[in-house]
Amino acid sequence: MEGYAEKKLPGEKLVCIDIIYSDRIEKLRITGDFFMHPEGLVVDLEKALEGVPLSMNDMELRDIITNVVTSRNAEMIGISAKGIITAIRDATSRQVL
């Protein structure tokens, strides 16, 4: 299945999720008007989330995102792990036809 969502949490920038999924995330693209430093961080996050079961709870997903950011000594500007997770949940609840 395919899904897409745009989310903007209060005080954050827009995050867009384009996803292919079954019972797990098969392919994921994260875009929006936020910033990540270094720039390659978004690719690392996408790779870390691919293969993850959708049955994981939000805390487990947050831990994956936080670990990638921390291990790269990186920074997400204008977006949080919660914003990404909220957009993923929304994208997997609405299918693209």
LUMDO-361422 format. One record per atom (N, C-alpha, C): residue number from 0; atom name; z, x, y. Coordinates in pm, 1 decimal, m for minus. Each point is the difference from the previous one (the first is absolute). Layout:
<sites>
<site><seq>NUM</seq><atom>CA</atom><pz>Z</pz><px>X</px><py>Y</py></site>
...
</sites>
This chain:
<sites>
<site><seq>0</seq><atom>N</atom><pz>0.0</pz><px>83.5</px><py>m117.8</py></site>
<site><seq>0</seq><atom>CA</atom><pz>0.0</pz><px>m83.5</px><py>117.8</py></site>
<site><seq>0</seq><atom>C</atom><pz>0.0</pz><px>88.0</px><py>124.1</py></site>
<site><seq>1</seq><atom>N</atom><pz>m42.4</pz><px>m58.9</px><py>108.1</py></site>
<site><seq>1</seq><atom>CA</atom><pz>m1.7</pz><px>69.5</px><py>127.6</py></site>
<site><seq>1</seq><atom>C</atom><pz>81.9</pz><px>m77.6</px><py>101.3</py></site>
<site><seq>2</seq><atom>N</atom><pz>64.6</pz><px>70.8</px><py>89.8</py></site>
<site><seq>2</seq><atom>CA</atom><pz>78.0</pz><px>m63.4</px><py>104.4</py></site>
<site><seq>2</seq><atom>C</atom><pz>m10.2</pz><px>77.6</px><py>129.6</py></site>
<site><seq>3</seq><atom>N</atom><pz>31.8</pz><px>m68.8</px><py>107.6</py></site>
<site><seq>3</seq><atom>CA</atom><pz>m1.8</pz><px>61.5</px><py>132.6</py></site>
<site><seq>3</seq><atom>C</atom><pz>106.0</pz><px>m67.9</px><py>85.6</py></site>
<site><seq>4</seq><atom>N</atom><pz>70.2</pz><px>78.2</px><py>79.0</py></site>
<site><seq>4</seq><atom>CA</atom><pz>97.8</pz><px>m56.7</px><py>92.4</py></site>
<site><seq>4</seq><atom>C</atom><pz>12.1</pz><px>88.1</px><py>123.2</py></site>
<site><seq>5</seq><atom>N</atom><pz>30.0</pz><px>m65.1</px><py>110.7</py></site>
<site><seq>5</seq><atom>CA</atom><pz>32.9</pz><px>67.5</px><py>125.3</py></site>
<site><seq>5</seq><atom>C</atom><pz>139.8</pz><px>m45.5</px><py>37.9</py></site>
<site><seq>6</seq><atom>N</atom><pz>86.7</pz><px>95.1</px><py>26.9</py></site>
<site><seq>6</seq><atom>CA</atom><pz>137.8</pz><px>m32.6</px><py>36.6</py></site>
<site><seq>6</seq><atom>C</atom><pz>42.5</pz><px>81.1</px><py>120.1</py></site>
<site><seq>7</seq><atom>N</atom><pz>80.2</pz><px>m63.5</px><py>83.8</py></site>
<site><seq>7</seq><atom>CA</atom><pz>58.6</pz><px>69.8</px><py>113.6</py></site>
<site><seq>7</seq><atom>C</atom><pz>144.4</pz><px>m48.0</px><py>10.8</py></site>
<site><seq>8</seq><atom>N</atom><pz>90.5</pz><px>83.5</px><py>m46.5</py></site>
<site><seq>8</seq><atom>CA</atom><pz>141.2</pz><px>m32.8</px><py>9.0</py></site>
<site><seq>8</seq><atom>C</atom><pz>47.1</pz><px>19.2</px><py>144.1</py></site>
<site><seq>9</seq><atom>N</atom><pz>103.9</pz><px>m71.1</px><py>41.9</py></site>
<site><seq>9</seq><atom>CA</atom><pz>51.9</pz><px>15.9</px><py>136.8</py></site>
<site><seq>9</seq><atom>C</atom><pz>31.5</pz><px>146.6</px><py>31.2</py></site>
<site><seq>10</seq><atom>N</atom><pz>m51.1</pz><px>47.2</px><py>112.3</py></site>
<site><seq>10</seq><atom>CA</atom><pz>23.7</pz><px>136.5</px><py>43.6</py></site>
<site><seq>10</seq><atom>C</atom><pz>m88.0</pz><px>103.8</px><py>m67.7</py></site>
<site><seq>11</seq><atom>N</atom><pz>m91.6</pz><px>m43.7</px><py>m84.7</py></site>
<site><seq>11</seq><atom>CA</atom><pz>m87.7</pz><px>93.1</px><py>m71.3</py></site>
<site><seq>11</seq><atom>C</atom><pz>m145.7</pz><px>m27.2</px><py>36.0</py></site>
<site><seq>12</seq><atom>N</atom><pz>m85.4</pz><px>89.8</px><py>m44.0</py></site>
<site><seq>12</seq><atom>CA</atom><pz>m144.0</pz><px>m13.1</px><py>17.2</py></site>
<site><seq>12</seq><atom>C</atom><pz>m58.9</pz><px>m75.7</px><py>m118.2</py></site>
<site><seq>13</seq><atom>N</atom><pz>m125.6</pz><px>m34.0</px><py>10.1</py></site>
<site><seq>13</seq><atom>CA</atom><pz>m72.1</pz><px>m72.2</px><py>m103.8</py></site>
<site><seq>13</seq><atom>C</atom><pz>m26.3</pz><px>90.4</px><py>m120.1</py></site>
<site><seq>14</seq><atom>N</atom><pz>24.4</pz><px>m52.5</px><py>m120.6</py></site>
<site><seq>14</seq><atom>CA</atom><pz>m36.1</pz><px>68.8</px><py>m123.0</py></site>
<site><seq>14</seq><atom>C</atom><pz>m88.6</pz><px>m93.4</px><py>m81.1</py></site>
<site><seq>15</seq><atom>N</atom><pz>m108.1</pz><px>54.6</px><py>m54.1</py></site>
<site><seq>15</seq><atom>CA</atom><pz>m94.2</pz><px>m77.2</px><py>m81.2</py></site>
<site><seq>15</seq><atom>C</atom><pz>m2.7</pz><px>58.7</px><py>m140.5</py></site>
<site><seq>16</seq><atom>N</atom><pz>3.7</pz><px>m86.0</px><py>m98.0</py></site>
<site><seq>16</seq><atom>CA</atom><pz>m4.2</pz><px>41.9</px><py>m139.8</py></site>
<site><seq>16</seq><atom>C</atom><pz>m121.2</pz><px>m63.7</px><py>m65.2</py></site>
<site><seq>17</seq><atom>N</atom><pz>m82.6</pz><px>82.7</px><py>m59.1</py></site>
<site><seq>17</seq><atom>CA</atom><pz>m114.3</pz><px>m43.0</px><py>m80.3</py></site>
<site><seq>17</seq><atom>C</atom><pz>31.1</pz><px>49.4</px><py>m141.0</py></site>
<site><seq>18</seq><atom>N</atom><pz>10.0</pz><px>m92.3</px><py>m95.7</py></site>
<site><seq>18</seq><atom>CA</atom><pz>54.7</pz><px>36.2</px><py>m129.9</py></site>
<site><seq>18</seq><atom>C</atom><pz>m79.8</pz><px>m59.6</px><py>m115.2</py></site>
<site><seq>19</seq><atom>N</atom><pz>m10.5</pz><px>76.0</px><py>m106.3</py></site>
<site><seq>19</seq><atom>CA</atom><pz>m51.1</pz><px>m48.7</px><py>m127.9</py></site>
<site><seq>19</seq><atom>C</atom><pz>117.1</pz><px>11.7</px><py>m95.6</py></site>
<site><seq>20</seq><atom>N</atom><pz>30.0</pz><px>m109.7</px><py>m70.8</py></site>
<site><seq>20</seq><atom>CA</atom><pz>119.5</pz><px>m0.8</px><py>m83.2</py></site>
<site><seq>20</seq><atom>C</atom><pz>m16.3</pz><px>m90.1</px><py>m121.6</py></site>
<site><seq>21</seq><atom>N</atom><pz>83.8</pz><px>25.5</px><py>m98.0</py></site>
<site><seq>21</seq><atom>CA</atom><pz>17.1</pz><px>m87.7</px><py>m115.4</py></site>
<site><seq>21</seq><atom>C</atom><pz>150.5</pz><px>m22.1</px><py>m8.0</py></site>
<site><seq>22</seq><atom>N</atom><pz>64.1</pz><px>52.6</px><py>m101.3</py></site>
<site><seq>22</seq><atom>CA</atom><pz>146.5</pz><px>m2.3</px><py>m2.7</py></site>
<site><seq>22</seq><atom>C</atom><pz>55.6</pz><px>122.8</px><py>71.4</py></site>
<site><seq>23</seq><atom>N</atom><pz>m90.3</pz><px>85.2</px><py>47.1</py></site>
<site><seq>23</seq><atom>CA</atom><pz>38.0</pz><px>120.5</px><py>73.6</py></site>
<site><seq>23</seq><atom>C</atom><pz>m102.3</pz><px>24.8</px><py>110.6</py></site>
<site><seq>24</seq><atom>N</atom><pz>34.1</pz><px>88.2</px><py>89.4</py></site>
<site><seq>24</seq><atom>CA</atom><pz>m91.9</pz><px>37.6</px><py>107.3</py></site>
<site><seq>24</seq><atom>C</atom><pz>m103.7</pz><px>94.5</px><py>m59.1</py></site>
<site><seq>25</seq><atom>N</atom><pz>m124.6</pz><px>m42.6</px><py>1.2</py></site>
<site><seq>25</seq><atom>CA</atom><pz>m107.3</pz><px>84.4</px><py>m53.5</py></site>
<site><seq>25</seq><atom>C</atom><pz>m61.4</pz><px>87.5</px><py>108.6</py></site>
<site><seq>26</seq><atom>N</atom><pz>m23.2</pz><px>m56.9</px><py>116.1</py></site>
<site><seq>26</seq><atom>CA</atom><pz>m59.3</pz><px>72.7</px><py>113.3</py></site>
<site><seq>26</seq><atom>C</atom><pz>58.1</pz><px>m60.7</px><py>126.2</py></site>
<site><seq>27</seq><atom>N</atom><pz>28.5</pz><px>85.7</px><py>96.5</py></site>
<site><seq>27</seq><atom>CA</atom><pz>67.4</pz><px>m44.0</px><py>121.5</py></site>
<site><seq>27</seq><atom>C</atom><pz>m54.6</pz><px>76.6</px><py>119.4</py></site>
<site><seq>28</seq><atom>N</atom><pz>m21.0</pz><px>m72.3</px><py>108.6</py></site>
<site><seq>28</seq><atom>CA</atom><pz>m40.0</pz><px>64.9</px><py>125.7</py></site>
<site><seq>28</seq><atom>C</atom><pz>91.7</pz><px>m51.2</px><py>109.3</py></site>
<site><seq>29</seq><atom>N</atom><pz>61.3</pz><px>93.2</px><py>71.2</py></site>
<site><seq>29</seq><atom>CA</atom><pz>93.1</pz><px>m32.9</px><py>107.7</py></site>
<site><seq>29</seq><atom>C</atom><pz>m65.3</pz><px>40.4</px><py>131.8</py></site>
<site><seq>30</seq><atom>N</atom><pz>m18.7</pz><px>m97.6</px><py>88.9</py></site>
<site><seq>30</seq><atom>CA</atom><pz>m56.3</pz><px>27.6</px><py>132.3</py></site>
<site><seq>30</seq><atom>C</atom><pz>80.9</pz><px>m77.4</px><py>103.7</py></site>
<site><seq>31</seq><atom>N</atom><pz>m31.2</pz><px>20.1</px><py>125.7</py></site>
<site><seq>31</seq><atom>CA</atom><pz>67.2</pz><px>m73.7</px><py>106.2</py></site>
<site><seq>31</seq><atom>C</atom><pz>1.2</pz><px>79.6</px><py>128.3</py></site>
<site><seq>32</seq><atom>N</atom><pz>84.4</pz><px>m44.3</px><py>94.9</py></site>
<site><seq>32</seq><atom>CA</atom><pz>4.4</pz><px>68.6</px><py>129.6</py></site>
<site><seq>32</seq><atom>C</atom><pz>125.2</pz><px>87.5</px><py>14.8</py></site>
<site><seq>33</seq><atom>N</atom><pz>56.7</pz><px>40.8</px><py>m110.6</py></site>
<site><seq>33</seq><atom>CA</atom><pz>115.2</pz><px>89.3</px><py>m2.6</py></site>
<site><seq>33</seq><atom>C</atom><pz>m49.4</pz><px>144.7</px><py>m13.3</py></site>
<site><seq>34</seq><atom>N</atom><pz>93.4</pz><px>92.3</px><py>3.8</py></site>
<site><seq>34</seq><atom>CA</atom><pz>m32.7</pz><px>141.9</px><py>m16.0</py></site>
<site><seq>34</seq><atom>C</atom><pz>84.4</pz><px>60.2</px><py>m110.6</py></site>
<site><seq>35</seq><atom>N</atom><pz>m55.2</pz><px>98.8</px><py>m68.3</py></site>
<site><seq>35</seq><atom>CA</atom><pz>74.3</pz><px>78.5</px><py>m97.5</py></site>
<site><seq>35</seq><atom>C</atom><pz>m29.6</pz><px>146.3</px><py>26.9</py></site>
<site><seq>36</seq><atom>N</atom><pz>104.3</pz><px>79.8</px><py>m7.9</py></site>
<site><seq>36</seq><atom>CA</atom><pz>m16.7</pz><px>143.2</px><py>23.2</py></site>
<site><seq>36</seq><atom>C</atom><pz>66.3</pz><px>75.5</px><py>m113.6</py></site>
<site><seq>37</seq><atom>N</atom><pz>m67.7</pz><px>86.7</px><py>m69.6</py></site>
<site><seq>37</seq><atom>CA</atom><pz>m141.0</pz><px>35.2</px><py>18.7</py></site>
<site><seq>37</seq><atom>C</atom><pz>m91.8</pz><px>m114.3</px><py>m44.4</py></site>
<site><seq>38</seq><atom>N</atom><pz>m124.5</pz><px>5.6</px><py>47.3</py></site>
<site><seq>38</seq><atom>CA</atom><pz>m95.3</pz><px>m108.2</px><py>m24.0</py></site>
<site><seq>38</seq><atom>C</atom><pz>m23.5</pz><px>m28.9</px><py>m147.6</py></site>
<site><seq>39</seq><atom>N</atom><pz>4.9</pz><px>98.3</px><py>m86.7</py></site>
<site><seq>39</seq><atom>CA</atom><pz>m23.5</pz><px>m18.8</px><py>m142.3</py></site>
<site><seq>39</seq><atom>C</atom><pz>108.9</pz><px>m78.5</px><py>m70.5</py></site>
<site><seq>40</seq><atom>N</atom><pz>107.5</pz><px>m31.8</px><py>69.6</py></site>
<site><seq>40</seq><atom>CA</atom><pz>110.3</pz><px>m73.1</px><py>m60.8</py></site>
<site><seq>40</seq><atom>C</atom><pz>m44.0</pz><px>m134.5</px><py>m55.8</py></site>
<site><seq>41</seq><atom>N</atom><pz>m86.8</pz><px>m69.8</px><py>70.3</py></site>
<site><seq>41</seq><atom>CA</atom><pz>m42.9</pz><px>m132.3</px><py>m47.4</py></site>
<site><seq>41</seq><atom>C</atom><pz>m68.6</pz><px>9.9</px><py>m136.5</py></site>
<site><seq>42</seq><atom>N</atom><pz>m78.6</pz><px>103.5</px><py>m21.7</py></site>
<site><seq>42</seq><atom>CA</atom><pz>m66.5</pz><px>19.6</px><py>m130.1</py></site>
<site><seq>42</seq><atom>C</atom><pz>104.3</pz><px>26.6</px><py>m107.5</py></site>
<site><seq>43</seq><atom>N</atom><pz>100.4</pz><px>79.8</px><py>32.1</py></site>
<site><seq>43</seq><atom>CA</atom><pz>106.6</pz><px>28.7</px><py>m95.7</py></site>
<site><seq>43</seq><atom>C</atom><pz>77.5</pz><px>m126.5</px><py>m36.1</py></site>
<site><seq>44</seq><atom>N</atom><pz>25.7</pz><px>m86.1</px><py>98.4</py></site>
<site><seq>44</seq><atom>CA</atom><pz>68.9</pz><px>m126.3</px><py>m26.7</py></site>
<site><seq>44</seq><atom>C</atom><pz>m83.1</pz><px>m90.1</px><py>m89.8</py></site>
<site><seq>45</seq><atom>N</atom><pz>m129.1</pz><px>m9.3</px><py>29.2</py></site>
<site><seq>45</seq><atom>CA</atom><pz>m89.0</pz><px>m82.2</px><py>m82.7</py></site>
<site><seq>45</seq><atom>C</atom><pz>1.0</pz><px>48.6</px><py>m144.8</py></site>
<site><seq>46</seq><atom>N</atom><pz>m10.5</pz><px>130.5</px><py>m19.5</py></site>
<site><seq>46</seq><atom>CA</atom><pz>m0.8</pz><px>56.7</px><py>m135.2</py></site>
<site><seq>46</seq><atom>C</atom><pz>132.8</pz><px>m24.5</px><py>m71.0</py></site>
<site><seq>47</seq><atom>N</atom><pz>110.5</pz><px>13.1</px><py>72.4</py></site>
<site><seq>47</seq><atom>CA</atom><pz>132.5</pz><px>m19.1</px><py>m60.0</py></site>
<site><seq>47</seq><atom>C</atom><pz>22.3</pz><px>m144.4</px><py>m42.9</py></site>
<site><seq>48</seq><atom>N</atom><pz>m62.8</pz><px>m94.5</px><py>70.3</py></site>
<site><seq>48</seq><atom>CA</atom><pz>19.6</pz><px>m141.9</px><py>m30.8</py></site>
<site><seq>48</seq><atom>C</atom><pz>m98.2</pz><px>m51.6</px><py>m105.7</py></site>
<site><seq>49</seq><atom>N</atom><pz>m110.2</pz><px>69.8</px><py>m19.5</py></site>
<site><seq>49</seq><atom>CA</atom><pz>m95.9</pz><px>m43.2</px><py>m102.3</py></site>
<site><seq>49</seq><atom>C</atom><pz>60.8</pz><px>18.3</px><py>m138.1</py></site>
<site><seq>50</seq><atom>N</atom><pz>m10.9</pz><px>m102.5</px><py>m81.8</py></site>
<site><seq>50</seq><atom>CA</atom><pz>56.8</pz><px>1.6</px><py>m134.4</py></site>
<site><seq>50</seq><atom>C</atom><pz>139.0</pz><px>m61.1</px><py>m7.4</py></site>
<site><seq>51</seq><atom>N</atom><pz>58.6</pz><px>m28.6</px><py>114.2</py></site>
<site><seq>51</seq><atom>CA</atom><pz>135.1</pz><px>m56.1</px><py>3.8</py></site>
<site><seq>51</seq><atom>C</atom><pz>m4.1</pz><px>m147.9</px><py>m41.0</py></site>
<site><seq>52</seq><atom>N</atom><pz>89.2</pz><px>m40.0</px><py>m91.2</py></site>
<site><seq>52</seq><atom>CA</atom><pz>4.2</pz><px>m141.0</px><py>m39.9</py></site>
<site><seq>52</seq><atom>C</atom><pz>42.0</pz><px>m89.3</px><py>117.1</py></site>
<site><seq>53</seq><atom>N</atom><pz>m63.4</pz><px>m115.1</px><py>12.3</py></site>
<site><seq>53</seq><atom>CA</atom><pz>36.8</pz><px>m93.6</px><py>106.0</py></site>
<site><seq>53</seq><atom>C</atom><pz>137.8</pz><px>m60.6</px><py>m24.1</py></site>
<site><seq>54</seq><atom>N</atom><pz>50.9</pz><px>14.3</px><py>m121.0</py></site>
<site><seq>54</seq><atom>CA</atom><pz>133.2</pz><px>m51.7</px><py>m31.5</py></site>
<site><seq>54</seq><atom>C</atom><pz>111.2</pz><px>86.9</px><py>58.7</py></site>
<site><seq>55</seq><atom>N</atom><pz>m34.9</pz><px>118.0</px><py>52.6</py></site>
<site><seq>55</seq><atom>CA</atom><pz>101.8</pz><px>83.9</px><py>65.8</py></site>
<site><seq>55</seq><atom>C</atom><pz>58.7</pz><px>m77.0</px><py>116.8</py></site>
<site><seq>56</seq><atom>N</atom><pz>129.9</pz><px>16.9</px><py>19.7</py></site>
<site><seq>56</seq><atom>CA</atom><pz>60.9</pz><px>m68.4</px><py>114.0</py></site>
<site><seq>56</seq><atom>C</atom><pz>m24.8</pz><px>79.5</px><py>128.1</py></site>
<site><seq>57</seq><atom>N</atom><pz>30.3</pz><px>m61.8</px><py>113.2</py></site>
<site><seq>57</seq><atom>CA</atom><pz>m29.0</pz><px>62.2</px><py>129.3</py></site>
<site><seq>57</seq><atom>C</atom><pz>75.8</pz><px>131.0</px><py>20.3</py></site>
<site><seq>58</seq><atom>N</atom><pz>120.1</pz><px>9.6</px><py>m54.0</py></site>
<site><seq>58</seq><atom>CA</atom><pz>77.9</pz><px>122.3</px><py>14.2</py></site>
<site><seq>58</seq><atom>C</atom><pz>m67.3</pz><px>116.1</px><py>m74.1</py></site>
<site><seq>59</seq><atom>N</atom><pz>m54.2</pz><px>m27.2</px><py>m118.3</py></site>
<site><seq>59</seq><atom>CA</atom><pz>m70.6</pz><px>103.5</px><py>m76.1</py></site>
<site><seq>59</seq><atom>C</atom><pz>m127.3</pz><px>43.7</px><py>72.7</py></site>
<site><seq>60</seq><atom>N</atom><pz>m73.2</pz><px>m95.3</px><py>57.3</py></site>
<site><seq>60</seq><atom>CA</atom><pz>m119.3</pz><px>33.7</px><py>77.6</py></site>
<site><seq>60</seq><atom>C</atom><pz>37.5</pz><px>81.6</px><py>123.3</py></site>
<site><seq>61</seq><atom>N</atom><pz>108.6</pz><px>m39.9</px><py>66.1</py></site>
<site><seq>61</seq><atom>CA</atom><pz>46.0</pz><px>75.2</px><py>117.5</py></site>
<site><seq>61</seq><atom>C</atom><pz>34.7</pz><px>143.0</px><py>m37.9</py></site>
<site><seq>62</seq><atom>N</atom><pz>62.7</pz><px>17.9</px><py>m116.3</py></site>
<site><seq>62</seq><atom>CA</atom><pz>35.0</pz><px>134.6</px><py>m44.7</py></site>
<site><seq>62</seq><atom>C</atom><pz>m124.1</pz><px>86.2</px><py>m21.0</py></site>
<site><seq>63</seq><atom>N</atom><pz>m106.6</pz><px>m57.5</px><py>m55.8</py></site>
<site><seq>63</seq><atom>CA</atom><pz>m125.2</pz><px>74.4</px><py>m19.9</py></site>
<site><seq>63</seq><atom>C</atom><pz>m55.5</pz><px>44.8</px><py>135.2</py></site>
<site><seq>64</seq><atom>N</atom><pz>m6.9</pz><px>m93.1</px><py>94.7</py></site>
<site><seq>64</seq><atom>CA</atom><pz>m53.4</pz><px>30.7</px><py>133.2</py></site>
<site><seq>64</seq><atom>C</atom><pz>86.5</pz><px>105.6</px><py>69.0</py></site>
<site><seq>65</seq><atom>N</atom><pz>130.3</pz><px>m19.3</px><py>m4.1</py></site>
<site><seq>65</seq><atom>CA</atom><pz>92.6</pz><px>94.2</px><py>64.1</py></site>
<site><seq>65</seq><atom>C</atom><pz>m9.6</pz><px>138.8</px><py>m61.3</py></site>
<site><seq>66</seq><atom>N</atom><pz>m12.9</pz><px>6.8</px><py>m131.4</py></site>
<site><seq>66</seq><atom>CA</atom><pz>m11.7</pz><px>130.0</px><py>m66.4</py></site>
<site><seq>66</seq><atom>C</atom><pz>m125.7</pz><px>74.7</px><py>41.9</py></site>
<site><seq>67</seq><atom>N</atom><pz>m111.2</pz><px>m71.6</px><py>14.1</py></site>
<site><seq>67</seq><atom>CA</atom><pz>m124.0</pz><px>64.4</px><py>44.2</py></site>
<site><seq>67</seq><atom>C</atom><pz>16.3</pz><px>52.3</px><py>143.0</py></site>
<site><seq>68</seq><atom>N</atom><pz>53.9</pz><px>m82.7</px><py>87.5</py></site>
<site><seq>68</seq><atom>CA</atom><pz>17.7</pz><px>40.6</px><py>139.8</py></site>
<site><seq>68</seq><atom>C</atom><pz>95.1</pz><px>120.1</px><py>9.3</py></site>
<site><seq>69</seq><atom>N</atom><pz>110.7</pz><px>m7.2</px><py>m71.4</py></site>
<site><seq>69</seq><atom>CA</atom><pz>99.9</pz><px>107.0</px><py>3.6</py></site>
<site><seq>69</seq><atom>C</atom><pz>m54.6</pz><px>130.0</px><py>m59.2</py></site>
<site><seq>70</seq><atom>N</atom><pz>m68.6</pz><px>m10.3</px><py>m113.3</py></site>
<site><seq>70</seq><atom>CA</atom><pz>m51.2</pz><px>121.0</px><py>m65.8</py></site>
<site><seq>70</seq><atom>C</atom><pz>m105.3</pz><px>71.3</px><py>84.2</py></site>
<site><seq>71</seq><atom>N</atom><pz>m68.3</pz><px>m73.6</px><py>85.5</py></site>
<site><seq>71</seq><atom>CA</atom><pz>m101.5</pz><px>59.9</px><py>88.0</py></site>
<site><seq>71</seq><atom>C</atom><pz>58.3</pz><px>38.8</px><py>136.6</py></site>
<site><seq>72</seq><atom>N</atom><pz>129.4</pz><px>m27.4</px><py>18.8</py></site>
<site><seq>72</seq><atom>CA</atom><pz>63.0</pz><px>20.7</px><py>130.2</py></site>
<site><seq>72</seq><atom>C</atom><pz>m84.7</pz><px>m67.8</px><py>107.8</py></site>
<site><seq>73</seq><atom>N</atom><pz>m37.4</pz><px>m124.3</px><py>m30.1</py></site>
<site><seq>73</seq><atom>CA</atom><pz>m94.9</pz><px>m74.7</px><py>81.5</py></site>
<site><seq>73</seq><atom>C</atom><pz>70.7</pz><px>m107.5</px><py>82.1</py></site>
<site><seq>74</seq><atom>N</atom><pz>m80.4</pz><px>m68.9</px><py>78.8</py></site>
<site><seq>74</seq><atom>CA</atom><pz>53.3</pz><px>m103.6</px><py>87.4</py></site>
<site><seq>74</seq><atom>C</atom><pz>m97.5</pz><px>m117.7</px><py>5.4</py></site>
<site><seq>75</seq><atom>N</atom><pz>55.2</pz><px>m119.8</px><py>m11.4</py></site>
<site><seq>75</seq><atom>CA</atom><pz>m78.7</pz><px>m121.5</px><py>21.0</py></site>
<site><seq>75</seq><atom>C</atom><pz>39.2</pz><px>m53.9</px><py>136.8</py></site>
<site><seq>76</seq><atom>N</atom><pz>m99.1</pz><px>m19.9</px><py>85.6</py></site>
<site><seq>76</seq><atom>CA</atom><pz>25.0</pz><px>m41.5</px><py>137.5</py></site>
<site><seq>76</seq><atom>C</atom><pz>m55.9</pz><px>m140.6</px><py>19.9</py></site>
<site><seq>77</seq><atom>N</atom><pz>87.4</pz><px>m93.9</px><py>30.4</py></site>
<site><seq>77</seq><atom>CA</atom><pz>m43.1</pz><px>m137.3</px><py>24.9</py></site>
<site><seq>77</seq><atom>C</atom><pz>m4.7</pz><px>m86.1</px><py>m125.1</py></site>
<site><seq>78</seq><atom>N</atom><pz>42.6</pz><px>52.6</px><py>m112.0</py></site>
<site><seq>78</seq><atom>CA</atom><pz>m1.3</pz><px>m75.2</px><py>m125.8</py></site>
<site><seq>78</seq><atom>C</atom><pz>116.0</pz><px>49.5</px><py>m86.4</py></site>
<site><seq>79</seq><atom>N</atom><pz>48.9</pz><px>m88.3</px><py>m84.2</py></site>
<site><seq>79</seq><atom>CA</atom><pz>109.5</pz><px>35.4</px><py>m90.1</py></site>
<site><seq>79</seq><atom>C</atom><pz>m40.9</pz><px>m27.7</px><py>m144.0</py></site>
<site><seq>80</seq><atom>N</atom><pz>80.1</pz><px>48.6</px><py>m92.2</py></site>
<site><seq>80</seq><atom>CA</atom><pz>m22.3</pz><px>m31.8</px><py>m141.2</py></site>
<site><seq>80</seq><atom>C</atom><pz>4.1</pz><px>m152.0</px><py>m19.1</py></site>
<site><seq>81</seq><atom>N</atom><pz>90.3</pz><px>m66.7</px><py>68.9</py></site>
<site><seq>81</seq><atom>CA</atom><pz>10.1</pz><px>m146.3</px><py>m10.8</py></site>
<site><seq>81</seq><atom>C</atom><pz>m129.6</pz><px>m67.3</px><py>43.2</py></site>
<site><seq>82</seq><atom>N</atom><pz>m62.9</pz><px>49.4</px><py>105.8</py></site>
<site><seq>82</seq><atom>CA</atom><pz>m126.3</pz><px>m56.9</px><py>46.3</py></site>
<site><seq>82</seq><atom>C</atom><pz>m110.5</pz><px>14.8</px><py>m103.7</py></site>
<site><seq>83</seq><atom>N</atom><pz>m6.0</pz><px>116.2</px><py>m64.0</py></site>
<site><seq>83</seq><atom>CA</atom><pz>m100.8</pz><px>23.8</px><py>m103.5</py></site>
<site><seq>83</seq><atom>C</atom><pz>26.2</pz><px>m90.3</px><py>m119.8</py></site>
<site><seq>84</seq><atom>N</atom><pz>125.2</pz><px>m8.6</px><py>m42.3</py></site>
<site><seq>84</seq><atom>CA</atom><pz>35.7</pz><px>m82.7</px><py>m116.2</py></site>
<site><seq>84</seq><atom>C</atom><pz>m26.8</pz><px>m146.5</px><py>27.9</py></site>
<site><seq>85</seq><atom>N</atom><pz>34.3</pz><px>m46.9</px><py>118.4</py></site>
<site><seq>85</seq><atom>CA</atom><pz>m24.5</pz><px>m140.4</px><py>36.4</py></site>
<site><seq>85</seq><atom>C</atom><pz>m149.2</pz><px>m31.1</px><py>m5.4</py></site>
<site><seq>86</seq><atom>N</atom><pz>m82.2</pz><px>92.1</px><py>49.1</py></site>
<site><seq>86</seq><atom>CA</atom><pz>m144.7</pz><px>m20.7</px><py>m3.1</py></site>
<site><seq>86</seq><atom>C</atom><pz>m53.0</pz><px>3.0</px><py>m144.2</py></site>
<site><seq>87</seq><atom>N</atom><pz>52.6</pz><px>87.7</px><py>m84.0</py></site>
<site><seq>87</seq><atom>CA</atom><pz>m41.2</pz><px>4.1</px><py>m140.8</py></site>
<site><seq>87</seq><atom>C</atom><pz>33.7</pz><px>m132.3</px><py>m67.9</py></site>
<site><seq>88</seq><atom>N</atom><pz>121.3</pz><px>m49.1</px><py>21.8</py></site>
<site><seq>88</seq><atom>CA</atom><pz>41.6</pz><px>m127.7</px><py>m61.9</py></site>
<site><seq>88</seq><atom>C</atom><pz>m88.6</pz><px>m114.8</px><py>48.0</py></site>
<site><seq>89</seq><atom>N</atom><pz>m31.8</pz><px>0.8</px><py>127.1</py></site>
<site><seq>89</seq><atom>CA</atom><pz>m85.0</pz><px>m105.6</px><py>54.4</py></site>
<site><seq>89</seq><atom>C</atom><pz>m142.2</pz><px>9.8</px><py>m57.2</py></site>
<site><seq>90</seq><atom>N</atom><pz>m52.2</pz><px>121.3</px><py>m10.4</py></site>
<site><seq>90</seq><atom>CA</atom><pz>m136.4</pz><px>19.9</px><py>m51.8</py></site>
<site><seq>90</seq><atom>C</atom><pz>m12.3</pz><px>m40.6</px><py>m146.5</py></site>
<site><seq>91</seq><atom>N</atom><pz>105.7</pz><px>18.7</px><py>m76.4</py></site>
<site><seq>91</seq><atom>CA</atom><pz>m5.7</pz><px>m35.3</px><py>m142.7</py></site>
<site><seq>91</seq><atom>C</atom><pz>32.3</pz><px>m146.6</px><py>m23.8</py></site>
<site><seq>92</seq><atom>N</atom><pz>39.7</pz><px>m71.2</px><py>104.5</py></site>
<site><seq>92</seq><atom>CA</atom><pz>23.3</pz><px>m143.3</px><py>m15.7</py></site>
<site><seq>92</seq><atom>C</atom><pz>m119.5</pz><px>m82.3</px><py>48.1</py></site>
<site><seq>93</seq><atom>N</atom><pz>m94.5</pz><px>66.7</px><py>67.9</py></site>
<site><seq>93</seq><atom>CA</atom><pz>m121.4</pz><px>m68.0</px><py>48.0</py></site>
<site><seq>93</seq><atom>C</atom><pz>m122.1</pz><px>75.9</px><py>m49.9</py></site>
<site><seq>94</seq><atom>N</atom><pz>m76.9</pz><px>m62.4</px><py>m83.3</py></site>
<site><seq>94</seq><atom>CA</atom><pz>m118.5</pz><px>63.4</px><py>m57.8</py></site>
<site><seq>94</seq><atom>C</atom><pz>m120.7</pz><px>m10.9</px><py>92.9</py></site>
<site><seq>95</seq><atom>N</atom><pz>m81.1</pz><px>105.1</px><py>m0.3</py></site>
<site><seq>95</seq><atom>CA</atom><pz>m126.5</pz><px>m1.3</px><py>72.4</py></site>
<site><seq>95</seq><atom>C</atom><pz>m105.5</pz><px>m54.1</px><py>m96.6</py></site>
<site><seq>96</seq><atom>N</atom><pz>m73.7</pz><px>m100.4</px><py>42.1</py></site>
<site><seq>96</seq><atom>CA</atom><pz>m103.5</pz><px>m59.4</px><py>m85.1</py></site>
<site><seq>96</seq><atom>C</atom><pz>m135.7</pz><px>57.5</px><py>30.7</py></site>
</sites>
